[in-house]
């Protein structure tokens, strides 16, 4: 039962961080740097390729190193990408933005396949469909929460920076977005806590795992 709660907690917290990062980057590029919607969308094209390749590779690696080490590595890489994004300014070069996007795709690719292997390993064929549906529903719910939460925070921070600096509105907007990225970093790192507690319980022998780690 603790495994189920750990997975649910991870999906909610990680989903907020992941969808939050996806939501903030286009806003930064369009409203902070003047990108068009098409230009901002083109920046994300390589992410799908990177994520696809890494998902396949991480699925194979799961057989040798276990699922959770790869999940932790993916979380760390994604947190690093969001941390770098929290340092963006109105003068950040395109190459730095692409580096953050590549890191994010790398982290997502490391995380998803091992996470699915971990969460579905002990389920039979009939249970897998329901489990996958529940997982997707939780991710969508987390995405809705992240957009509402981060929009409220961003609006508040933009107003704060505008009132404090009384300068360029674009600078104030970018500062508000980067403040939001700092929150996303903390949420992404916090998503590892349920699995750390799970590992601690297993180490103490209170959980009956079966080679999931």
C-alpha positions as CSV (number, residue, x, y, z in Angstrom):
1,X,0.0,0.0,0.0
2,X,2.9,2.4,0.8
3,X,4.2,1.8,-2.8
4,X,0.9,3.0,-4.2
5,X,0.9,6.1,-2.1
6,X,4.5,6.8,-3.1
7,X,3.7,6.5,-6.8
8,X,0.6,8.7,-6.5
9,X,2.6,11.3,-4.6
10,X,5.4,11.2,-7.2
11,X,3.1,11.5,-10.1
12,X,1.3,14.5,-8.6
13,X,4.5,16.4,-7.6
14,X,6.5,15.5,-10.6
15,X,3.6,16.2,-12.9
16,X,3.3,19.7,-11.5
17,X,7.0,20.3,-12.1
18,X,7.1,18.8,-15.5
19,X,4.0,20.5,-16.9
20,X,5.0,23.7,-15.2
21,X,8.3,23.8,-17.0
22,X,6.5,23.1,-20.3
23,X,4.1,25.9,-19.6
24,X,6.7,28.5,-18.6
25,X,9.3,28.1,-21.3
26,X,7.0,29.2,-24.2
27,X,5.8,32.2,-22.2
28,X,9.4,33.3,-21.5
29,X,10.3,33.0,-25.2
30,X,7.3,34.7,-26.6
31,X,6.7,37.5,-24.0
32,X,10.3,37.9,-22.8
33,X,12.3,37.5,-26.0
34,X,9.7,38.3,-28.7
35,X,9.6,34.8,-30.3
36,X,6.6,34.0,-32.4
37,X,4.4,31.0,-31.4
38,X,5.9,29.1,-34.3
39,X,9.5,29.9,-33.3
40,X,8.8,28.8,-29.7
41,X,7.2,25.6,-30.9
42,X,10.2,24.8,-33.1
43,X,12.5,25.0,-30.1
44,X,10.7,22.0,-28.6
45,X,10.9,19.8,-31.7
46,X,14.2,18.1,-30.7
47,X,12.7,17.1,-27.3
48,X,10.5,14.4,-28.7
49,X,13.5,12.8,-30.5
50,X,15.7,13.0,-27.5
51,X,13.0,11.6,-25.2
52,X,12.2,8.8,-27.6
53,X,15.8,7.6,-27.9
54,X,16.4,8.0,-24.1
55,X,13.2,6.2,-23.2
56,X,14.3,3.2,-25.3
57,X,17.8,3.2,-23.8
58,X,16.6,3.7,-20.2
59,X,14.1,0.9,-20.7
60,X,17.0,-1.4,-21.6
61,X,19.2,-0.1,-18.7
62,X,16.4,-0.8,-16.2
63,X,17.2,-4.5,-16.6
64,X,20.7,-4.0,-15.4
65,X,20.7,-1.1,-12.9
66,X,17.1,-1.1,-11.7
67,X,14.3,1.5,-12.2
68,X,14.7,3.9,-9.3
69,X,18.4,4.9,-10.0
70,X,17.3,6.0,-13.5
71,X,14.3,7.8,-12.1
72,X,16.5,9.7,-9.6
73,X,19.0,10.5,-12.4
74,X,16.1,11.8,-14.6
75,X,14.8,13.9,-11.8
76,X,18.2,15.4,-11.1
77,X,18.7,16.3,-14.8
78,X,15.3,17.9,-15.1
79,X,15.9,19.9,-11.9
80,X,19.2,21.1,-13.4
81,X,17.5,22.2,-16.6
82,X,14.9,24.2,-14.6
83,X,17.6,25.7,-12.4
84,X,19.4,26.9,-15.5
85,X,16.1,28.3,-16.8
86,X,15.6,30.2,-13.5
87,X,18.8,32.2,-14.5
88,X,17.3,33.3,-17.8
89,X,17.3,37.0,-18.7
90,X,16.1,39.1,-21.6
91,X,19.6,38.7,-23.0
92,X,19.9,34.9,-22.8
93,X,21.2,33.6,-26.1
94,X,19.3,31.0,-28.1
95,X,22.0,28.4,-27.6
96,X,21.5,28.5,-23.8
97,X,17.7,28.0,-24.2
98,X,18.3,25.0,-26.4
99,X,20.7,23.6,-23.9
100,X,18.0,23.8,-21.2
101,X,15.5,22.2,-23.6
102,X,17.9,19.3,-24.4
103,X,18.6,18.7,-20.8
104,X,14.9,18.6,-20.0
105,X,14.3,16.1,-22.8
106,X,17.2,14.0,-21.6
107,X,15.7,14.0,-18.0
108,X,12.2,13.1,-19.2
109,X,13.6,10.3,-21.3
110,X,15.5,8.8,-18.4
111,X,12.4,9.0,-16.1
112,X,9.4,7.8,-17.9
113,X,10.3,4.3,-19.1
114,X,11.8,3.2,-15.7
115,X,8.8,4.8,-13.9
116,X,6.4,2.8,-16.0
117,X,8.4,-0.4,-15.5
118,X,8.4,0.2,-11.7
119,X,4.7,1.0,-11.4
120,X,3.4,-1.8,-13.7
121,X,5.8,-4.6,-12.9
122,X,3.7,-6.5,-10.4
123,X,0.4,-6.0,-12.3
124,X,-1.3,-8.6,-14.4
125,X,-2.5,-8.0,-18.0
126,X,-6.0,-7.0,-16.9
127,X,-4.8,-4.5,-14.3
128,X,-2.3,-2.7,-16.6
129,X,-5.0,-0.9,-18.6
130,X,-6.7,0.5,-15.6
131,X,-3.4,1.5,-14.0
132,X,-2.2,3.3,-17.1
133,X,-5.5,5.2,-17.3
134,X,-5.3,6.2,-13.6
135,X,-1.7,7.3,-14.2
136,X,-2.6,9.5,-17.2
137,X,-5.5,11.0,-15.3
138,X,-3.3,11.9,-12.4
139,X,-0.8,13.5,-14.8
140,X,-3.5,15.6,-16.4
141,X,-4.8,16.7,-13.0
142,X,-1.3,17.6,-12.0
143,X,-0.9,19.6,-15.2
144,X,-4.0,21.6,-14.5
145,X,-2.9,22.3,-10.9
146,X,0.5,23.4,-12.1
147,X,-0.8,25.9,-14.6
148,X,-3.2,27.4,-12.1
149,X,-0.6,27.5,-9.3
150,X,2.3,28.9,-11.4
151,X,0.1,31.4,-13.2
152,X,-1.0,32.8,-9.8
153,X,2.6,33.0,-8.6
154,X,3.9,34.4,-11.8
155,X,1.3,37.2,-11.8
156,X,2.1,38.1,-8.3
157,X,5.9,38.1,-8.9
158,X,5.6,40.2,-12.1
159,X,3.5,42.8,-10.1
160,X,6.2,42.7,-7.4
161,X,9.1,43.3,-9.8
162,X,7.2,46.0,-11.7
163,X,6.5,47.9,-8.5
164,X,10.0,47.5,-7.1
165,X,12.0,48.3,-10.2
166,X,9.6,50.7,-12.0
167,X,11.6,49.9,-15.2
168,X,11.2,47.8,-18.3
169,X,8.0,45.7,-18.2
170,X,9.8,43.0,-20.2
171,X,12.5,42.7,-17.5
172,X,9.8,42.5,-14.8
173,X,8.0,39.8,-16.8
174,X,11.1,37.7,-17.2
175,X,11.9,38.1,-13.5
176,X,8.4,36.8,-12.6
177,X,8.9,33.8,-14.9
178,X,12.3,32.9,-13.6
179,X,10.9,33.1,-10.0
180,X,8.4,30.5,-11.1
181,X,11.2,28.3,-12.5
182,X,12.7,28.4,-9.0
183,X,9.5,26.9,-7.6
184,X,9.5,24.3,-10.4
185,X,13.1,23.3,-9.4
186,X,12.0,22.7,-5.8
187,X,8.9,20.7,-6.9
188,X,10.9,18.5,-9.2
189,X,13.4,17.7,-6.5
190,X,10.6,17.1,-4.0
191,X,9.1,14.5,-6.3
192,X,12.0,12.2,-5.3
193,X,11.0,12.2,-1.6
194,X,8.3,9.5,-1.9
195,X,10.7,7.1,-3.5
196,X,13.4,7.9,-0.9
197,X,10.9,7.0,1.8
198,X,10.1,3.9,-0.1
199,X,13.7,2.9,-0.3
200,X,14.1,3.6,3.4
201,X,11.2,1.3,4.3
202,X,12.6,-1.4,2.1
203,X,16.0,-1.1,3.7
204,X,14.4,-1.5,7.1
205,X,12.5,-4.6,5.8
206,X,9.0,-3.1,6.4
207,X,8.1,-3.3,2.7
208,X,7.9,-6.5,0.7
209,X,9.4,-5.5,-2.6
210,X,10.3,-8.0,-5.2
211,X,13.4,-6.7,-7.1
212,X,11.8,-3.4,-8.2
213,X,14.7,-1.3,-7.3
